[in-house]
Each structure stands twice: as C-alpha cells, then as structure tokens.
Amino acid sequence: MDRREEALLTIEEAIELYRQLAADDPATFNPDLARSLNNLSLCLSDLGHQEKALLAIEEAIELHKQLATDLPAAFNPDLARSLNNLSLCLSDLGHKEEALLAIEKAIELYRQLAADQPATFNPDLATSLNNLSNRLSDLGHQVRSLPAIEEAIELHRQLAADRPAAFNPDLARSLNNLSNRLSNMGHKEEALLAIEKAIELYRPLAADRPAAFNPVLASSLNNLSNHLSDLGYQETALLAIEEAIELHRQLAADLPAAFNPDLAMSLNNLSTYLSNLGCQEEALLAIEEAIKLYRPLAADRPDAFNPDLAMSLNNLSLCLSDLGHQEEALLAIEEAIELRRQLAEVRPAVFNTVLVNSLKILSDCLSHLSRLEEASLAAEEANKLSQEPTTDQ
C-alpha cells in the first residue's frame, strides 16, 4: 500500500519484541527474529536507508546460517532469500563484486530447492536469476548476463501463464532487464520490443495499484526512451522520458531518499534528448538539475553514485560546449575524468570505455581553447586506452 514509514515502524516494533523473546528462548524465536530482520532490511531499503538496510540483512543472514547448519531443509529457503536481499543491498551501495557473490550463493541454494519443489521455488529462482543478470551486467559481463535473464523470463512466462495476477509484475521486470541486456549487446530493435512488452504489462498494473507500480513503470519508461533514442526516434524518446520524469517527480516529492536517484537519471536522459533535438538551453537546465541531485547522493554513497555523477558531468560539459561556454565545459569534463579514472582503476572492464569518451571530450574542449598540445595528449591517451583489451567472462 506504499505506506512505507508505517511499515518501518511496525517491523521495528516486531523486532523489539522478537529480540526479547529470542534472548530467553533462542531456539524457538531466532527464526522469527531473522525473518523480521530480513523484512526490516527491505523497509529500510525502500526508504533509501541503504547502510542501515545492509546491517539488518547481515544480521538476518548470520542467524539464518546458524539455523540452516542444523536444519538445512527447514531454513535454506530463508537463507537463500536473505542472500538475494543482501545482493541487492550491496549493489545499491556500489559493492558490485560482493553483490555478485551473494546472488550466486542464493541461486545455488534455489536450484537445489527448485529441483525438489519446482512449484514452490521456481518463482524465487526466477527472481534471483533476474538479479544475477543485473549483477553480471554491472560488472561488464554482458555475455554471461544474457542467459541468466533469458532463463528468468522462461520461468516467469510459465508462472504468469497460470497465474497472471501474481506473476505478470515479475515477468514485466524481467522483460525490462532483458531489454537492457540486449541494448548493451547492440541488439537495439530486440531491446525496444522487450521494453514495450514490459510497459504493456506495467500500465494496467499501475492503473490498478499506482503506489506499488508507478515506480517500476517510470523506470521502464526511462529505459524505453533510451532504446528509442538509440534507434534515432528522438521525438518519441522525449515523450517517454517526460512521462517518466512526471512520475519520478511525484514519487521523489514524497520519498526523496528513495526516488531522487531515479529522478536524477531521468533528468540526465532528458538533457540528452533535448540536446539531440537542438534545444540546448533546456538541455542545460535539465543536466544542471540532475547534477544538483547527484552531488549529495555521491557525497553520501560514492561507490554507488560516483558513476552517475561522472556521467552527468560529462553531459554537462557537452551542453556547455554546445552553448559556447568552453571554460565551464572544461571544468566539468575535468571533474568527470577525475571520477572516471578512479572508477576505471577498480573496474576497467566497465569504466575504461566511458573514460575514453570523456578524454575525447576533454581533447575537444582544449582544442576550442587553442590549447592544442594538451588536446593532442588527451587524444593520444584516449586512443591508447581504447586499444587496451577488455574481457567479458
């Protein structure tokens, strides 16, 4: 019902009671305490409190591991669910490698469970495969990410065929992610078809339960705009991103901690489409608003939001340059490069390509300012970096 603050207060009260009960009788009440900690983590994450969410899910997993050691048949499902949620928390905080390890452990458990009880555990397996695909993609493993999402969709289609009301939301989510995977691998037309199917499912869901499904509809519209733009449909892409922003503004007005990141991303994309259509002043306003949102997010959670801040600074530089503000454009791209250098040192397979892009923009900026020797050095670095091999495992 989207009453998130009340949900948090309720689960906190439940945990307070369970802690007292578990202190006196751990064998009886540790399972309930662990499940409530898992739910607490979800509530905190929904409100944008990612660090607290991580602490809660880590405590839940510690309890579930102890329980599953003694009674695996009874508690492996809870352990798998908590590992899936741990992966989401770690990813939200930018800890991509640890997030991948957690979801791989969850899937290992779910495959065993689904082999024995497919009707019960195929939904959880499908959800975890969806998350696995996202985690692999986050780390630049695009080839490996595609089979995971395709397996998730196959399971979700079977489930939705029998119970559409229950599983159409999951099918839509997987189609949304399939669209992103296909786009990353250059299959633009197929990506567009997948996101259109996802939105077709999300619209009636959001009409019936806007509080629950407007957030995912907005995210899918954001992705739709990206895929339309990739295929050259700039006017249609603009309409899609404007609808996404309208929804994200409403959501962020009520829950800024949870939805400001999505609003910022949509504003970044809006700026790109406006620029493509020659609306440079409006594009500049949009990207400036995106950066205003990203700066406090990156200050609090740099691992998660420095990539987005760097992307928006990169786009800000382009907007400023298009309007003839070359000195300001140079400052923006220099800040973007500083961030992208740090990111590429840790994950070159993911960030070397965007660093090359920023170095080329830097070279152009320096050329506009008649700093030709520096421009040549930036171009040489970009060329050298672009020739370095990357791996996709």
TIKOLTI-854194 format. One record per residue: chain; residue number from 0; x, y, z of N, C-alpha, C in turn. Coordinates in pm, whole numbers, plus 50000, padded with zeros to 5 digits. Atoms other than C-alpha are relative to their C-alpha. Layout:
<atoms>
  ch    i   n.c1   n.c2   n.c3  ca.c1  ca.c2  ca.c3   c.c1   c.c2   c.c3
   A  NUM      X      Y      Z      X      Y      Z      X      Y      Z
...
</atoms>
This chain:
<atoms>
  ch    i   n.c1   n.c2   n.c3  ca.c1  ca.c2  ca.c3   c.c1   c.c2   c.c3
   A    0  50081  49878  50000  50000  50000  50000  50084  50127  50000
   A    1  49909  49886  50008  50308  50225  49983  49998  50087  50126
   A    2  49993  49926  49872  50275  50330  50350  50130  49960  50067
   A    3  49867  50054  49968  50648  50287  50391  50047  50035  50139
   A    4  49956  49962  49865  50714  50484  50708  49927  49918  50106
   A    5  50076  50080  49904  50435  50300  50889  50048  49855  50000
   A    6  49946  50136  50009  50569  49970  50761  50129  49987  50080
   A    7  49874  50003  49926  50909  50055  50905  49976  50001  50151
   A    8  50030  49995  49857  50766  50148  51245  49946  49866  50050
   A    9  50061  50126  49960  50568  49824  51255  50105  49889  50011
   A   10  49900  50106  49995  50862  49597  51172  50102  50027  50110
   A   11  49910  49969  49888  51083  49780  51421  49939  49957  50133
   A   12  50067  50044  49878  50824  49713  51692  50002  49847  50010
   A   13  49996  50146  50000  50806  49347  51589  50138  49949  50043
   A   14  49864  50044  49968  51185  49314  51611  50032  50024  50146
   A   15  49978  49973  49857  51193  49475  51953  49941  49888  50085
   A   16  50063  50110  49927  50951  49208  52074  50074  49868  49979
   A   17  49930  50126  50029  51133  48924  51900  50137  49993  50067
   A   18  49870  50002  49933  51468  49029  52047  49984  49955  50145
   A   19  50024  50040  49862  51325  48994  52398  49968  49851  50009
   A   20  50037  50140  50001  51171  48657  52314  50119  49910  49968
   A   21  49886  50081  50040  51485  48527  52142  50109  49997  50106
   A   22  49901  49999  49893  51701  48631  52435  49972  49890  50102
   A   23  50039  50103  49903  51504  48392  52661  49991  49861  49937
   A   24  50023  50129  50064  51430  48118  52406  50047  50007  49855
   A   25  49949  49982  50136  51662  48142  52102  49958  49890  49903
   A   26  50036  50109  50090  51576  47800  51962  49862  50020  49939
   A   27  50137  49980  50049  51211  47898  51929  49987  50128  49918
   A   28  50030  49869  50058  51233  48265  51831  50107  50059  49909
   A   29  49901  49949  50095  51557  48315  51636  49952  49995  49855
   A   30  50052  49999  50137  51382  48206  51313  49910  50121  49971
   A   31  50089  49885  50019  51116  48476  51360  50079  50131  50002
   A   32  49917  49880  49996  51377  48735  51454  50074  50018  49868
   A   33  49926  49992  50126  51578  48651  51142  49909  50046  49886
   A   34  50092  49959  50107  51274  48683  50912  49960  50146  50014
   A   35  50037  49859  49979  51180  49015  51070  50116  50093  49965
   A   36  49883  49919  50040  51534  49146  51022  50009  50010  49848
   A   37  50005  49997  50146  51505  49049  50656  49898  50103  49953
   A   38  50104  49904  50038  51182  49248  50633  50039  50143  50037
   A   39  49950  49868  49962  51338  49539  50820  50095  50054  49893
   A   40  49906  49958  50104  51614  49548  50559  49926  50050  49876
   A   41  50077  49958  50116  51358  49567  50279  49933  50135  50023
   A   42  50066  49872  49969  51168  49850  50451  50100  50115  49998
   A   43  49897  49895  49997  51487  50049  50512  50047  50032  49858
   A   44  49957  49978  50139  51595  49999  50151  49896  50078  49922
   A   45  50107  49929  50070  51256  50116  50023  49999  50149  50033
   A   46  49996  49860  49959  51307  50440  50217  50134  50066  49970
   A   47  49872  49943  50039  51660  50489  50083  50108  49993  50106
   A   48  49900  50012  49892  51843  50397  50406  50084  49875  49977
   A   49  49932  50121  50048  52084  50158  50238  50101  49945  50100
   A   50  49901  50050  49904  52356  50140  50504  49931  49924  50114
   A   51  50073  50069  49893  52105  50050  50777  49938  49871  49948
   A   52  50056  50122  50060  51940  49801  50540  50105  49890  49994
   A   53  49892  50099  50007  52276  49629  50494  50028  49939  50137
   A   54  49976  50053  49865  52331  49596  50869  49891  49901  50040
   A   55  50111  50087  49963  51987  49441  50914  50008  49866  49927
   A   56  49998  50125  50076  52026  49185  50635  50122  49916  50038
   A   57  49883  50076  49955  52375  49089  50754  49970  49927  50130
   A   58  50038  50067  49875  52234  49013  51099  49903  49885  49972
   A   59  50093  50106  50037  51950  48813  50941  50075  49879  49943
   A   60  49926  50109  50062  52196  48608  50736  50081  49923  50103
   A   61  49924  50068  49895  52412  48533  51037  49911  49901  50076
   A   62  50094  50089  49931  52108  48388  51215  49956  49886  49909
   A   63  50046  50103  50093  51986  48202  50905  50108  49896  49972
   A   64  49892  50097  50021  52327  48043  50852  50009  49903  50117
   A   65  49998  50087  49882  52326  47909  51209  49884  49901  49996
   A   66  50119  50085  50005  51973  47774  51165  50011  49896  49889
   A   67  49991  50090  50114  52043  47622  50822  50108  49894  50020
   A   68  49898  50100  49971  52353  47446  50952  49940  49879  50072
   A   69  50062  50109  49923  52138  47243  51193  49882  49938  49926
   A   70  50120  50049  50069  51822  47215  50979  49993  50059  49859
   A   71  49997  49939  50135  51901  47284  50611  49867  49991  49927
   A   72  50127  50014  50072  51570  47151  50481  49900  50108  50043
   A   73  50095  49902  49948  51380  47395  50701  50043  50144  49973
   A   74  49955  49860  49999  51598  47705  50678  50082  50043  49878
   A   75  49933  49955  50122  51781  47702  50344  49916  50097  49917
   A   76  50080  49899  50073  51484  47882  50182  50015  50141  50057
   A   77  49983  49868  49938  51516  48167  50434  50140  50055  49975
   A   78  49863  49956  50026  51892  48178  50389  50015  50049  49856
   A   79  49993  49959  50141  51855  48195  50010  49933  50136  49979
   A   80  50072  49873  50015  51600  48476  50035  50083  50117  50056
   A   81  49919  49894  49940  51826  48676  50265  50125  50029  49918
   A   82  49884  49978  50086  52126  48624  50037  49962  50081  49876
   A   83  50049  49920  50113  51921  48758  49747  49986  50147  50040
   A   84  50018  49862  49953  51833  49067  49951  50135  50064  50035
   A   85  49866  49948  49974  52194  49104  50065  50064  50048  49871
   A   86  49945  49960  50129  52297  49116  49700  49945  50135  49955
   A   87  50061  49872  50038  52051  49398  49635  50057  50115  50082
   A   88  49945  49895  49913  52177  49597  49935  50142  50035  49961
   A   89  49861  49975  50037  52540  49554  49837  50009  50073  49867
   A   90  50001  49933  50130  52463  49657  49480  49961  50147  50014
   A   91  50044  49862  49980  52278  49968  49595  50110  50087  50060
   A   92  49890  49926  49938  52588  50067  49792  50126  50000  49913
   A   93  49887  49998  50093  52817  50010  49492  50100  49888  50018
   A   94  49908  50111  49976  52979  49688  49622  49965  49886  49904
   A   95  50050  50085  50108  52932  49507  49292  50054  49857  50007
   A   96  49943  50135  49997  53172  49214  49334  49938  49918  50113
   A   97  50062  50073  49888  53034  49121  49678  49854  49968  49971
   A   98  50139  50024  50037  52681  49157  49542  49987  49879  49909
   A   99  50003  50116  50090  52760  48905  49269  50021  49871  50077
   A  100  49976  50120  49921  52899  48654  49518  49877  49960  50079
   A  101  50119  50030  49919  52587  48681  49734  49889  49940  49915
   A  102  50110  50052  50083  52342  48624  49447  50036  49863  49943
   A  103  49960  50133  50047  52545  48330  49318  49974  49893  50107
   A  104  50030  50094  49890  52515  48165  49661  49850  49977  50013
   A  105  50145  50014  49993  52142  48233  49665  49949  49907  49891
   A  106  50046  50082  50112  52094  48073  49323  50040  49854  50019
   A  107  49956  50137  49972  52297  47768  49424  49899  49930  50091
   A  108  50100  50057  49910  52051  47712  49709  49865  49983  49931
   A  109  50133  50006  50065  51741  47790  49500  49993  49890  49894
   A  110  50003  50108  50099  51841  47545  49226  49974  49866  50068
   A  111  50023  50123  49925  51856  47265  49482  49855  49991  50047
   A  112  50138  49998  49949  51522  47368  49631  49899  49983  49886
   A  113  50094  50007  50112  51351  47411  49292  50003  49864  49933
   A  114  49994  50135  50058  51472  47071  49174  49906  49906  50073
   A  115  50088  50087  49921  51277  46909  49457  49857  50050  50003
   A  116  50135  49942  49989  50981  47151  49474  49987  50117  49901
   A  117  50002  49891  50100  50953  47348  49147  49883  50096  50019
   A  118  50116  49912  49984  50603  47480  49216  50022  50103  50109
   A  119  49976  49910  49888  50723  47635  49540  50114  50096  49975
   A  120  49877  49921  50004  51068  47761  49449  50040  50054  49863
   A  121  49968  49940  50131  51070  47838  49076  49982  50152  50000
   A  122  50010  49853  49996  50939  48191  49148  50123  50067  50062
   A  123  49882  49943  49936  51231  48259  49384  50124  49982  49914
   A  124  49886  50023  50090  51479  48103  49144  49998  50101  49886
   A  125  50011  49905  50110  51349  48323  48862  50040  50142  50044
   A  126  49965  49868  49949  51379  48637  49076  50149  50014  50021
   A  127  49856  49995  49976  51734  48551  49175  50078  50000  49869
   A  128  49934  49998  50132  51830  48480  48812  49992  50140  49938
   A  129  50015  49862  50045  51694  48824  48725  50105  50089  50065
   A  130  49901  49920  49928  51916  48976  48993  50142  49963  49960
   A  131  49868  50043  50046  52214  48767  48882  50035  50070  49869
   A  132  49975  49933  50127  52178  48911  48533  50041  50145  50020
   A  133  49966  49860  49970  52184  49264  48674  50141  50012  50056
   A  134  49869  49990  49937  52491  49197  48886  50113  49972  49900
   A  135  49901  50028  50103  52684  49044  48595  50015  50119  49906
   A  136  49995  49884  50088  52592  49339  48375  50071  50118  50066
   A  137  49934  49892  49926  52704  49583  48645  50151  49990  49992
   A  138  49856  50022  50002  53049  49428  48627  50055  49986  49858
   A  139  49955  50002  50137  53065  49438  48248  49997  49865  49932
   A  140  50006  50135  50056  52997  49067  48190  49870  49985  49920
   A  141  50125  49994  50074  52733  49127  47924  49962  49864  49939
   A  142  50030  50129  50063  52764  48790  47752  49942  49903  50102
   A  143  50049  50090  49895  52715  48599  48078  49866  50044  50055
   A  144  50124  49949  49940  52428  48823  48187  49877  49962  49919
   A  145  50116  50027  50086  52205  48737  47889  49935  49864  50028
   A  146  50066  50128  49970  52149  48362  47957  49925  50001  50133
   A  147  50067  49995  49870  52058  48441  48318  49862  50065  49989
   A  148  50130  49934  50011  51781  48684  48223  49906  49922  49909
   A  149  50085  50082  50087  51658  48456  47945  49940  49882  50077
   A  150  50054  50109  49916  51623  48170  48196  49894  50053  50095
   A  151  50099  49940  49912  51441  48401  48435  49868  50024  49927
   A  152  50122  49972  50077  51195  48505  48163  49926  49872  49965
   A  153  50065  50127  50031  51129  48145  48062  49918  49950  50120
   A  154  50072  50040  49879  51034  48066  48423  49882  50092  50027
   A  155  50108  49904  49972  50829  48385  48464  49886  49986  49900
   A  156  50108  50021  50098  50636  48318  48142  49912  49881  50041
   A  157  50075  50118  49957  50536  47973  48268  49913  50034  50121
   A  158  50075  49964  49878  50431  48115  48605  49886  50097  49967
   A  159  50103  49901  50034  50240  48409  48452  49890  49940  49915
   A  160  50104  50065  50081  50056  48180  48211  49893  49938  50090
   A  161  50095  50062  49907  49896  48002  48508  49938  50101  50095
   A  162  50048  49903  49899  49866  48299  48746  50047  50139  49961
   A  163  49953  49870  50048  49894  48629  48560  49995  50110  50106
   A  164  50011  49895  49898  49776  48842  48851  50119  49997  50095
   A  165  49889  50013  49906  50055  48707  49068  50135  50025  49934
   A  166  49866  50004  50057  50342  48686  48819  50023  50093  49881
   A  167  49975  49901  50105  50288  48948  48548  50098  50110  50044
   A  168  49900  49901  49958  50481  49200  48762  50143  49950  49987
   A  169  49865  50056  50011  50781  48968  48775  50041  49983  49855
   A  170  49971  50014  50142  50757  48895  48404  50036  50136  49941
   A  171  49971  49865  50050  50749  49269  48332  50139  50045  50043
   A  172  49867  49960  49950  51055  49327  48549  50111  49930  49922
   A  173  49898  50074  50075  51249  49055  48371  50008  50048  49855
   A  174  49998  49946  50136  51146  49190  48030  50073  50135  49995
   A  175  49929  49873  49991  51270  49532  48137  50151  49977  50002
   A  176  49856  50028  49991  51607  49384  48230  50053  49933  49874
   A  177  49959  50058  50129  51620  49173  47913  50026  50110  49899
   A  178  49983  49888  50092  51577  49494  47720  50135  50068  50020
   A  179  49870  49938  49972  51879  49645  47894  50116  49913  49954
   A  180  49892  50091  50042  52091  49335  47830  50016  50004  49848
   A  181  49994  49999  50146  52001  49332  47461  50057  50131  49947
   A  182  49947  49870  50042  52073  49703  47429  50151  50007  50021
   A  183  49856  49998  49970  52414  49662  47595  50079  49919  49898
   A  184  49931  50086  50097  52498  49394  47337  49976  50044  49856
   A  185  50018  49943  50132  52389  49611  47045  49878  49953  49925
   A  186  50121  50050  50066  52058  49438  46969  49886  50100  50027
   A  187  50085  49886  49967  51863  49764  46959  49851  49972  49973
   A  188  50140  50024  50034  51543  49652  46783  49937  49900  50099
   A  189  50052  50098  49904  51503  49347  47010  49983  50063  50138
   A  190  50011  49931  49871  51567  49567  47313  49873  50083  50006
   A  191  50121  49918  50004  51288  49800  47206  49874  49915  50014
   A  192  50116  50089  49989  51041  49512  47162  49981  49951  50143
   A  193  50010  50051  49863  51122  49378  47509  49947  50106  50095
   A  194  50045  49896  49908  51073  49712  47687  49856  50039  49971
   A  195  50140  49970  50033  50749  49775  47500  49906  49895  50061
   A  196  50081  50104  49936  50616  49439  47625  49993  50022  50151
   A  197  49998  49973  49855  50723  49528  47980  49902  50112  50036
   A  198  50088  49887  49971  50540  49861  47968  49854  49962  49976
   A  199  50136  50047  50025  50232  49694  47819  49946  49926  50122
   A  200  50042  50068  49877  50221  49478  48134  49989  50098  50118
   A  201  49997  49910  49885  50304  49762  48374  49884  50100  50001
   A  202  50102  49895  50001  50039  50011  48258  49872  49958  50072
   A  203  50119  50038  49923  49733  49814  48379  50029  49977  50147
   A  204  49964  50018  49859  49917  49723  48699  50006  50134  50072
   A  205  49989  49868  49939  49995  50089  48768  49866  50070  50007
   A  206  50134  49940  49995  49638  50190  48685  49922  49947  50120
   A  207  50071  50060  49887  49507  49948  48949  50067  50031  50133
   A  208  49926  49980  49874  49781  50000  49210  50116  50096  49974
   A  209  49895  49903  50035  49970  50321  49136  50112  50008  50104
   A  210  49897  49989  49897  50151  50328  49469  50105  49891  49985
   A  211  49907  50112  50012  50305  49988  49402  50076  50001  49868
   A  212  49942  50022  50133  50373  50007  49027  50041  50125  49924
   A  213  49951  49880  50068  50428  50371  48933  50153  50009  49999
   A  214  49853  49995  50005  50795  50344  49036  50060  49915  49889
   A  215  49942  50086  50103  50864  50050  48804  49953  50041  49861
   A  216  50044  49947  50129  50653  50198  48527  50089  50116  49958
   A  217  49914  49885  50031  50860  50517  48549  50138  49953  49955
   A  218  49868  50050  50039  51186  50320  48534  49996  49938  49860
   A  219  50012  50061  50133  51061  50126  48231  49984  50105  49892
   A  220  50013  49891  50097  50959  50446  48056  50135  50068  49976
   A  221  49865  49947  50015  51309  50577  48122  50081  49913  49904
   A  222  49928  50091  50089  51452  50266  47956  49945  50004  49858
   A  223  50061  49988  50132  51204  50293  47670  50057  50120  49926
   A  224  49946  49880  50065  51328  50645  47600  50142  49977  49952
   A  225  49862  50030  50041  51688  50519  47590  50003  49920  49870
   A  226  49998  50087  50117  51608  50249  47338  49945  50070  49876
   A  227  50051  49922  50113  51401  50481  47120  50107  50096  49948
   A  228  49895  49908  50041  51685  50732  47118  50111  49926  49925
   A  229  49895  50079  50066  51935  50459  47027  49965  49971  49854
   A  230  50045  50031  50136  51725  50387  46717  49967  50126  49920
   A  231  50018  49875  50073  51701  50755  46623  49863  50063  50012
   A  232  50136  49945  49984  51341  50818  46738  50002  50103  50113
   A  233  49976  49903  49894  51426  51134  46930  49871  50062  50055
   A  234  50124  49938  49952  51079  51292  46947  49921  49903  50090
   A  235  50071  50099  49919  50921  50969  47075  50074  49974  50130
   A  236  49920  50018  49879  51209  50924  47321  49973  50113  50098
   A  237  50027  49885  49914  51140  51274  47453  49866  49985  50071
   A  238  50131  50020  49938  50773  51193  47515  50008  49897  50113
   A  239  49988  50105  49898  50867  50876  47707  50072  50051  50123
   A  240  49924  49953  49885  51124  51048  47928  49923  50107  50076
   A  241  50081  49899  49931  50888  51336  48003  49894  49933  50088
   A  242  50097  50074  49917  50627  51086  48126  50070  49938  50121
   A  243  49924  50058  49890  50893  50912  48335  50033  50105  50106
   A  244  49964  49893  49906  51004  51242  48492  49879  50047  50080
   A  245  50122  49960  49929  50647  51338  48577  49971  49903  50115
   A  246  50022  50099  49895  50609  51012  48769  50109  50008  50107
   A  247  49890  49995  49903  50953  51039  48931  49992  50124  50088
   A  248  50014  49880  49917  50885  51394  49049  49896  49978  50110
   A  249  50103  50029  49899  50567  51280  49223  50055  49908  50108
   A  250  49945  50095  49904  50749  50990  49386  50106  50064  50088
   A  251  49893  49936  49925  51051  51198  49490  49949  50107  50095
   A  252  50059  49900  49911  50827  51466  49641  49963  49937  50133
   A  253  50041  50068  49878  50702  51210  49893  50117  49927  50067
   A  254  49889  50080  49945  51019  50999  49934  50130  50036  49926
   A  255  49880  49958  50075  51327  51192  49817  50117  49903  50016
   A  256  49887  50090  49980  51576  50948  49971  49992  49878  49910
   A  257  50019  50119  50082  51427  50661  49773  50000  50031  49851
   A  258  50027  49978  50143  51344  50830  49441  50079  50114  49936
   A  259  49915  49899  50063  51586  51120  49391  50100  49939  49901
   A  260  49911  50059  50101  51831  50880  49219  49932  49975  49866
   A  261  50072  50026  50125  51568  50779  48964  49966  50130  49928
   A  262  50030  49871  50061  51465  51139  48908  50125  50059  49935
   A  263  49875  49947  50056  51827  51239  48854  50036  49930  49869
   A  264  49968  50075  50122  51880  50962  48599  49910  50043  49885
   A  265  50092  49959  50105  51569  51063  48407  50030  50141  49951
   A  266  49963  49865  50041  51675  51427  48405  50125  49999  49914
   A  267  49881  50015  50084  52014  51325  48270  49962  49958  49858
   A  268  50042  50047  50132  51844  51139  47988  49919  50106  49925
   A  269  50076  49891  50062  51602  51427  47924  50095  50101  49937
   A  270  49903  49905  50053  51901  51655  47879  50059  49952  49868
   A  271  49942  50055  50123  52049  51423  47618  49904  50012  49882
   A  272  50097  49996  50111  51729  51406  47414  49971  50143  49956
   A  273  50019  49861  50035  51674  51780  47430  50117  50052  49917
   A  274  49882  49960  50076  52029  51832  47309  49996  49943  49859
   A  275  50011  50063  50132  51974  51586  47025  49901  50072  49909
   A  276  50102  49929  50077  51672  51791  46920  50033  50149  49982
   A  277  49957  49862  50020  51868  52117  46928  49952  50098  50105
   A  278  50051  49913  49892  51709  52253  47249  50109  50013  50106
   A  279  49881  50001  49916  52042  52339  47410  49979  50066  50136
   A  280  50021  49932  49872  51926  52583  47679  49920  49911  50096
   A  281  50080  50089  49916  51659  52341  47805  50081  49878  50044
   A  282  49913  50113  49966  51913  52058  47793  50093  50037  50116
   A  283  49910  49956  49893  52149  52260  48014  49927  50006  50134
   A  284  50077  49993  49876  51877  52325  48272  49975  49860  50058
   A  285  50029  50136  49954  51792  51955  48289  50123  49934  50061
   A  286  49881  50066  49948  52150  51837  48336  50050  50068  50127
   A  287  49963  49931  49876  52218  52103  48599  49914  49952  50116
   A  288  50086  50051  49894  51918  51979  48796  50041  49857  50038
   A  289  49954  50137  49971  52041  51619  48763  50124  50003  50089
   A  290  49876  49994  49922  52385  51713  48897  49974  50051  50141
   A  291  50036  49951  49867  52230  51906  49185  49948  49886  50087
   A  292  50049  50116  49926  52058  51583  49287  50112  49898  50025
   A  293  49897  50102  49987  52360  51359  49226  50110  50037  50100
   A  294  49888  49963  49912  52613  51561  49430  49979  49952  50144
   A  295  50016  50051  49863  52462  51490  49775  49992  49848  50005
   A  296  50005  50146  50003  52392  51129  49673  50141  49942  49995
   A  297  49863  50049  50013  52756  51079  49570  50083  50031  50124
   A  298  49929  49967  49876  52878  51251  49886  49971  49897  50108
   A  299  50039  50098  49900  52685  51003  50099  50039  49857  49961
   A  300  49976  50138  50047  52735  50690  49883  50082  50005  49871
   A  301  49918  49981  50121  53029  50747  49646  50010  49874  49914
   A  302  49987  50122  50080  53062  50382  49541  49879  49980  49909
   A  303  50123  50020  50078  52702  50381  49422  49978  50110  49898
   A  304  50045  49888  50083  52667  50729  49271  50110  50079  49931
   A  305  49895  49932  50077  53008  50849  49154  49992  49969  49850
   A  306  50016  50022  50144  52949  50672  48819  49893  50087  49937
   A  307  50108  49918  50055  52622  50859  48770  50037  50148  50000
   A  308  49956  49860  49996  52771  51191  48881  50098  50027  49887
   A  309  49904  49983  50108  53058  51143  48636  49931  50006  49864
   A  310  50075  50000  50126  52815  51063  48354  49931  50135  49978
   A  311  50071  49872  50015  52613  51378  48423  50097  50116  49979
   A  312  49899  49896  50023  52925  51593  48445  50051  49995  49856
   A  313  49961  50018  50141  53032  51450  48110  49897  50067  49909
   A  314  50107  49941  50082  52694  51551  47965  49989  50150  50019
   A  315  49998  49855  49975  52710  51891  48132  50105  50068  49915
   A  316  49893  49943  50082  53039  51955  47955  49957  50015  49855
   A  317  50047  49993  50138  52882  51874  47620  49899  50113  49981
   A  318  50101  49893  50010  52588  52107  47687  50065  50138  50002
   A  319  49933  49871  49989  52814  52393  47793  50080  50032  49874
   A  320  49922  49980  50122  53038  52344  47491  49910  50038  49882
   A  321  50094  49969  50108  52738  52346  47255  49952  50145  50007
   A  322  50045  49862  49981  52641  52683  47403  50115  50100  49999
   A  323  49885  49910  50012  52994  52823  47364  50069  50032  50131
   A  324  49939  49973  49869  53086  52817  47735  50118  49903  50020
   A  325  49892  50098  50006  53421  52645  47677  50076  49986  50131
   A  326  49927  50008  49872  53592  52732  48006  49921  49916  50102
   A  327  50083  50078  49907  53299  52595  48208  49991  49855  49955
   A  328  50003  50137  50053  53282  52293  47981  50126  49924  50039
   A  329  49872  50063  49963  53649  52223  48053  49999  49958  50147
   A  330  50004  50034  49858  53595  52234  48429  49912  49877  50025
   A  331  50091  50113  49981  53304  51992  48404  50063  49869  49954
   A  332  49944  50126  50052  53488  51736  48191  50122  49958  50080
   A  333  49887  50035  49915  53797  51754  48410  49953  49931  50128
   A  334  50054  50066  49881  53586  51666  48713  49948  49861  49965
   A  335  50049  50131  50043  53419  51383  48520  50116  49902  49982
   A  336  49885  50087  50024  53759  51244  48417  50065  49957  50131
   A  337  49943  50036  49870  53891  51257  48772  49922  49886  50065
   A  338  50083  50106  49944  53598  51045  48887  50015  49870  49920
   A  339  49994  50120  50084  53618  50806  48591  50136  49931  50006
   A  340  49869  50063  49980  53991  50749  48640  49997  49911  50124
   A  341  50008  50078  49877  53923  50633  48994  49916  49873  49978
   A  342  50087  50114  50026  53642  50406  48876  50067  49898  49910
   A  343  49935  50091  50095  53846  50259  48589  50115  49925  50064
   A  344  49893  50071  49930  54130  50171  48823  49946  49875  50069
   A  345  50058  50112  49926  53895  49943  49016  49933  49902  49905
   A  346  50073  50088  50091  53678  49810  48730  50022  50047  49855
   A  347  49970  49951  50136  53847  49877  48394  49906  49946  49894
   A  348  50089  50057  50101  53616  49643  48202  49871  50079  49986
   A  349  50125  49923  50001  53321  49863  48297  50025  50145  49962
   A  350  49986  49855  50007  53469  50213  48301  50106  50052  49903
   A  351  49901  49950  50097  53754  50228  48050  49933  50064  49879
   A  352  50067  49947  50120  53511  50287  47763  49949  50141  50023
   A  353  50053  49866  49973  53343  50585  47928  50112  50098  50031
   A  354  49884  49912  49980  53681  50721  48035  50055  50046  49866
   A  355  49957  49962  50135  53787  50715  47669  49910  50109  49944
   A  356  50095  49900  50048  53472  50908  47582  50027  50137  50062
   A  357  49975  49872  49932  53549  51174  47843  50132  50062  49955
   A  358  49872  49947  50047  53910  51205  47728  49987  50064  49861
   A  359  50024  49941  50132  53791  51271  47372  49931  50136  50014
   A  360  50068  49872  49977  53558  51543  47502  50098  50102  50056
   A  361  49896  49911  49947  53848  51689  47701  50087  50053  49887
   A  362  49918  49957  50113  54056  51697  47383  49929  50107  49918
   A  363  50077  49900  50076  53779  51884  47201  49994  50133  50074
   A  364  50006  49876  49921  53743  52134  47485  50132  50077  49993
   A  365  49869  49935  50004  54115  52204  47491  50027  50059  49862
   A  366  49982  49947  50135  54117  52247  47113  49923  50130  49981
   A  367  50080  49877  50011  53835  52503  47134  50068  50117  50070
   A  368  49932  49896  49923  54050  52693  47384  50143  50024  49949
   A  369  49869  49983  50064  54356  52674  47150  50115  49944  50083
   A  370  49895  50068  49922  54545  52454  47399  50030  49868  49928
   A  371  49992  50110  50095  54649  52227  47117  50092  49888  50047
   A  372  49909  50104  49953  54940  52044  47277  49931  49911  50104
   A  373  50073  50078  49899  54727  51941  47576  49888  49919  49935
   A  374  50106  50072  50071  54445  51846  47339  50055  49875  49933
   A  375  49939  50114  50066  54681  51618  47149  50034  49890  50100
   A  376  49967  50099  49896  54795  51447  47471  49874  49925  50047
   A  377  50125  50064  49958  54434  51382  47576  49951  49902  49893
   A  378  50042  50088  50109  54354  51236  47233  50088  49876  49992
   A  379  49909  50114  50002  54663  51014  47246  49967  49902  50113
   A  380  50037  50087  49888  54565  50883  47589  49872  49923  49970
   A  381  50126  50066  50035  54213  50810  47466  50024  49888  49900
   A  382  49972  50101  50102  54348  50623  47164  50073  49880  50059
   A  383  49925  50108  49936  54593  50420  47372  49908  49915  50088
   A  384  50089  50072  49909  54326  50330  47628  49896  49919  49923
   A  385  50102  50071  50079  54075  50231  47360  50054  49873  49938
   A  386  49938  50117  50060  54323  49977  47223  50034  49892  50102
   A  387  49972  50101  49898  54369  49802  47557  49890  49894  49998
   A  388  50101  50106  50005  54195  49462  47564  49909  50002  50121
   A  389  50095  50018  49891  53882  49415  47773  49946  49859  49991
   A  390  50051  50137  49994  53734  49085  47884  49856  50001  50043
   A  391  50140  50022  49958  53375  48969  47917  49984  49851  50023
   A  392  50000  50142  49964  53350  48642  48102  49860  49952  50032
</atoms>
